[in-house]
Amino acid sequence: TEFAKFHPGGLGKILATDEKQTGWTGEEFGFSLTRGSNAHFPKTGRVFQEGMRKFDKLQSQVEVNFGKDDGGAITILGKLLL
């Protein structure tokens, strides 16, 4: 996708989110855009958080647009519940 193509951390960083040492919680899939060592700039975190709130409200897929200069857009398809 365009998001993966232009993400500053590259595809490897995106795909590493299931590794325990990558996330905020220290557990698999504990990745956080807004907290911990992977925290993104405040605007990116806010946009993602707003997208997740919208997903929680609608319970259906939501497009989150970060803007052309901030990595493009992603589509939230669901939540991983452990």
C-alpha positions in Angstrom: 0.0 0.0 0.0 1.0 3.6 -0.2 1.1 3.8 3.6 3.7 1.0 3.8 5.7 2.4 0.8 6.1 5.8 2.5 6.2 4.9 6.2 9.5 6.3 7.6 10.1 3.1 9.5 9.6 1.0 6.4 7.6 -2.2 6.0 9.9 -4.0 8.5 8.9 -1.7 11.3 5.2 -2.0 10.5 5.4 -5.8 10.4 7.3 -5.9 13.7 4.3 -4.8 15.7 3.6 -8.3 16.9 6.9 -8.7 18.6 6.9 -8.3 22.3 9.8 -5.9 22.5 8.2 -3.6 19.9 5.0 -2.7 21.8 4.2 -0.6 24.8 2.8 -3.4 26.9 5.7 -5.9 26.5 3.2 -8.4 25.2 2.7 -9.6 21.6 0.6 -7.1 19.6 1.1 -4.5 22.3 2.1 -1.8 19.8 1.0 1.7 20.5 1.1 4.7 18.2 0.7 7.1 21.1 2.7 5.7 24.0 6.0 4.1 24.7 9.1 3.8 22.5 7.1 3.7 19.3 5.2 6.9 20.0 4.5 9.0 16.9 4.3 12.7 16.7 1.3 14.1 18.6 -0.7 14.8 15.4 -0.3 11.3 14.1 -1.3 9.8 17.4 -4.4 12.1 17.7 -5.5 11.2 14.1 -5.1 7.5 14.8 -6.9 7.7 18.1 -9.8 9.6 16.5 -10.0 6.9 13.9 -10.2 4.2 16.6 -12.9 6.1 18.4 -14.9 6.3 15.2 -14.3 2.6 14.6 -15.6 1.8 18.2 -18.7 3.9 17.6 -19.5 2.5 14.1 -18.2 -1.1 14.6 -17.2 -1.1 10.9 -14.1 -0.3 8.9 -12.9 3.2 9.0 -10.4 5.1 6.8 -7.8 7.2 8.8 -6.2 9.9 6.7 -2.9 11.2 8.0 -2.4 13.6 5.1 0.0 13.3 2.1 3.0 14.5 4.1 2.4 12.2 7.1 2.1 8.8 5.4 -1.2 8.8 3.6 -4.1 6.8 4.9 -4.9 3.4 6.5 -8.1 1.5 6.9 -8.9 0.1 10.3 -10.6 -3.2 9.7 -11.0 -4.4 13.3 -9.5 -4.8 16.7 -7.4 -7.6 17.9 -8.8 -8.8 21.2 -6.6 -11.0 23.3 
